[in-house]
């Protein structure tokens, strides 16, 4: 019951927070794009943490064309990974979520990639909606901050999760066999 109430409250809080954001910050500004993304990250993280599901949808399984990661490498996933190291995200992430050894830790990491991907997909679509609205209302150039930050904060993290998950799955399979 408590979980259901929280899952209902999160979208209500999101709507109120988004209303305030739209009301008090110009929608065509860098600050709006920045705050929108981080506000949604906070709210979506609360949502996905409350779900606590095993995320068993076939969507999360690697497709034939994804195997090997060549598509993601062509999209620049390795450059994005280096950018995460450069800005210190990787160090911060390892400090708050240390990598442990063993099948149980790998299974947890595997599920975390699904949870993270779901969160970034939700945010990607919400920010894309704002992006389209701002492009029509203020012009395409005024919506560039939303587009650029949506690509950096949501599209590439999705690509990174899809790139890493088969590798984690392979390590998990090997650890269960051995």
Helices and strands as residue ranges (DSSP letters): H 2-24, H 30-51, G 58-60, G 64-66, H 70-74, H 77-86, H 89-96, H 103-138, G 141-143, H 144-150, I 151-155, H 156-177
